[in-house]
Amino acid sequence: MSDWRSKSLTRNTKYYKSIEDFPEGTVGFVYRLTNKNTNESYIGKKILMHKRTLKPLKGYKRKRVKYVESDWKTYMGSSDITKKWKLENCTREVLDTCFNKTMMSYSEVKHQFIFEVLENENYVNSNIAGKFYKKKIQEFIKKSKK
């Protein structure tokens, strides 16, 4: 199984094999998947722990809360295209670790704009934040070149 890796500005590579490898307080991360065979990439976000609500114990009224580790170790993105990719054919890179969900959403959108995922044919992202769509952006680009 390939591990998630992170490249810092100093070119040190850090590998994430368990939740303990992330900085303390990390809620999730922004990642880039790259298919080595097709050279296509995808940028997205993934949460590390899910909150599960359980029914109350017998005789009690308050629901119980349990936190469960997500499938981040084997996650291949939410895109239909990336779900078909094989894990051994991909490199998985952590672009940013985030300490709350708001910053995770912001960081994902920021990286998608920085890497121009809607304009670049090598990225399979179809939209950014459900507001900007690849087809519309590419139509505008074609019209502006005429």
C-alpha positions, 0 to 999 in steps of 0.5 A: 500500500502506498502511503500519503506523503508531504513535501515541505518547502525544505524538500523533506518528505514526510510519510503519513502511515497513521493518525499519530503521524499528523500534527496534534489537533489535525482534523483533516488534510488537502491532498493531490492524487496523481495517476502515474500512467495517465499523468492526471491529477485530482485535488480534494480534502479528507477528514481523519475522524468521523463522528458517530451518534449511537443510541442511548444505553438502556435506561438513559435518554442522552445519545452517545457520541463515538469518533471513528477513524475514516478511510483516509489510508485507502481513499482515492477521491470523490470523483468517478474517474479517481475511484477507478484508479488503482492505488499502486498506480498513484502517488498520493500527496498531502498539500496541507494539514488543517485543524478545523473544517472551515480551514480545510474547505478554504485550503482545498479551494485555494489549492484548486485555484493555484493549480488551475484545476478547471483550466488544466486538462491534466486535472480531473476536478469537474468543479470548485466548491460546487460553484465554478464548473470545468465545462463553463470555464473552458467555454469562456477560455475558448471564446476569449481566444477567438 
